Amino acid sequence: MSTSGNTRTYFHISQSDGVSERTAYDTIKWIERTRIKHSDFALPGKKALLKRDINDEGVLIDATEPPIERPKKDKSITTQEKRKNTP
């Protein structure tokens, strides 16, 4: 897991691979769904985990993509500009 800000967004993946952002998203989702269905990636059930005496180590990956923060519109500046340019 990368904590130093090296997480790549769909935008960056699409730019480096020369595809649209939507294509990058669809491809990644297809891979995730395919891996979930495959038995090699299946996780043991809750009861199996509770019965085991082994301390397994795991990795938690935050795969969410944060929304883009956009500046809020400031009505006071917009109104002043309109008044200044009105004859």
C-alpha positions as YAML, in Angstrom:
chain: A
units: angstrom
residues:
- id: 1
  name: MET
  ca: [0.00, 0.00, 0.00]
- id: 2
  name: SER
  ca: [1.34, 3.37, -0.93]
- id: 3
  name: THR
  ca: [1.01, 6.16, 1.59]
- id: 4
  name: SER
  ca: [3.37, 8.61, -0.06]
- id: 5
  name: GLY
  ca: [0.85, 9.89, -2.60]
- id: 6
  name: ASN
  ca: [1.81, 7.49, -5.41]
- id: 7
  name: THR
  ca: [-1.77, 6.28, -5.83]
- id: 8
  name: ARG
  ca: [-2.74, 6.49, -9.48]
- id: 9
  name: THR
  ca: [-6.19, 7.69, -10.45]
- id: 10
  name: TYR
  ca: [-8.20, 6.49, -13.42]
- id: 11
  name: PHE
  ca: [-7.20, 9.72, -15.14]
- id: 12
  name: HIS
  ca: [-3.48, 9.02, -14.74]
- id: 13
  name: ILE
  ca: [-3.86, 5.39, -15.79]
- id: 14
  name: SER
  ca: [-5.79, 6.43, -18.90]
- id: 15
  name: GLN
  ca: [-3.17, 9.04, -19.81]
- id: 16
  name: SER
  ca: [-0.24, 6.63, -19.47]
- id: 17
  name: ASP
  ca: [-2.02, 3.83, -21.37]
- id: 18
  name: GLY
  ca: [-3.49, 6.03, -24.09]
- id: 19
  name: VAL
  ca: [-7.14, 5.16, -23.43]
- id: 20
  name: SER
  ca: [-10.12, 7.09, -22.15]
- id: 21
  name: GLU
  ca: [-10.74, 7.40, -18.42]
- id: 22
  name: ARG
  ca: [-13.94, 5.36, -18.83]
- id: 23
  name: THR
  ca: [-12.05, 2.55, -20.61]
- id: 24
  name: ALA
  ca: [-9.49, 2.46, -17.78]
- id: 25
  name: TYR
  ca: [-12.33, 2.27, -15.23]
- id: 26
  name: ASP
  ca: [-14.20, -0.46, -17.13]
- id: 27
  name: THR
  ca: [-11.03, -2.53, -17.58]
- id: 28
  name: ILE
  ca: [-10.10, -2.33, -13.90]
- id: 29
  name: LYS
  ca: [-13.65, -3.24, -12.84]
- id: 30
  name: TRP
  ca: [-13.63, -6.23, -15.23]
- id: 31
  name: ILE
  ca: [-10.34, -7.44, -13.75]
- id: 32
  name: GLU
  ca: [-11.67, -7.03, -10.20]
- id: 33
  name: ARG
  ca: [-14.88, -8.96, -10.97]
- id: 34
  name: THR
  ca: [-12.92, -11.71, -12.75]
- id: 35
  name: ARG
  ca: [-10.55, -12.11, -9.80]
- id: 36
  name: ILE
  ca: [-13.45, -12.27, -7.32]
- id: 37
  name: LYS
  ca: [-15.03, -15.13, -9.29]
- id: 38
  name: HIS
  ca: [-11.80, -17.15, -9.48]
- id: 39
  name: SER
  ca: [-11.29, -19.74, -6.73]
- id: 40
  name: ASP
  ca: [-7.60, -18.87, -6.28]
- id: 41
  name: PHE
  ca: [-8.64, -15.51, -4.83]
- id: 42
  name: ALA
  ca: [-11.48, -16.80, -2.62]
- id: 43
  name: LEU
  ca: [-11.33, -15.90, 1.05]
- id: 44
  name: PRO
  ca: [-12.16, -18.40, 3.78]
- id: 45
  name: GLY
  ca: [-15.51, -17.98, 5.50]
- id: 46
  name: LYS
  ca: [-15.97, -16.38, 8.92]
- id: 47
  name: LYS
  ca: [-16.21, -19.74, 10.73]
- id: 48
  name: ALA
  ca: [-13.00, -20.99, 9.11]
- id: 49
  name: LEU
  ca: [-11.20, -17.86, 10.21]
- id: 50
  name: LEU
  ca: [-12.46, -18.18, 13.79]
- id: 51
  name: LYS
  ca: [-11.35, -21.84, 14.02]
- id: 52
  name: ARG
  ca: [-7.79, -21.11, 12.95]
- id: 53
  name: ASP
  ca: [-5.13, -20.44, 15.55]
- id: 54
  name: ILE
  ca: [-2.76, -18.89, 13.04]
- id: 55
  name: ASN
  ca: [-2.15, -15.17, 13.17]
- id: 56
  name: ASP
  ca: [-2.46, -14.16, 9.55]
- id: 57
  name: GLU
  ca: [-1.19, -10.84, 8.37]
- id: 58
  name: GLY
  ca: [-3.20, -8.94, 5.83]
- id: 59
  name: VAL
  ca: [-3.02, -5.85, 3.76]
- id: 60
  name: LEU
  ca: [-5.84, -3.35, 3.51]
- id: 61
  name: ILE
  ca: [-5.89, -1.36, 0.30]
- id: 62
  name: ASP
  ca: [-7.93, 1.81, 0.03]
- id: 63
  name: ALA
  ca: [-8.97, 1.70, -3.61]
- id: 64
  name: THR
  ca: [-11.38, 4.60, -3.50]
- id: 65
  name: GLU
  ca: [-10.80, 7.54, -5.75]
- id: 66
  name: PRO
  ca: [-11.40, 10.90, -4.03]
- id: 67
  name: PRO
  ca: [-13.67, 13.38, -5.75]
- id: 68
  name: ILE
  ca: [-12.11, 16.37, -7.44]
- id: 69
  name: GLU
  ca: [-12.24, 19.47, -5.27]
- id: 70
  name: ARG
  ca: [-13.36, 22.48, -7.23]
- id: 71
  name: PRO
  ca: [-13.37, 26.07, -6.01]
- id: 72
  name: LYS
  ca: [-16.71, 27.48, -4.92]
- id: 73
  name: LYS
  ca: [-18.17, 30.33, -6.93]
- id: 74
  name: ASP
  ca: [-17.94, 33.64, -5.12]
- id: 75
  name: LYS
  ca: [-21.02, 35.73, -5.92]
- id: 76
  name: SER
  ca: [-19.53, 38.96, -4.54]
- id: 77
  name: ILE
  ca: [-16.68, 38.95, -7.08]
- id: 78
  name: THR
  ca: [-18.99, 37.97, -9.94]
- id: 79
  name: THR
  ca: [-21.48, 40.73, -9.06]
- id: 80
  name: GLN
  ca: [-18.74, 43.38, -8.83]
- id: 81
  name: GLU
  ca: [-17.35, 42.37, -12.21]
- id: 82
  name: LYS
  ca: [-20.79, 42.58, -13.81]
- id: 83
  name: ARG
  ca: [-21.41, 46.04, -12.34]
- id: 84
  name: LYS
  ca: [-17.98, 47.31, -13.35]
- id: 85
  name: ASN
  ca: [-18.51, 46.26, -16.98]
- id: 86
  name: THR
  ca: [-22.07, 47.60, -17.24]
- id: 87
  name: PRO
  ca: [-22.25, 50.93, -19.16]
...
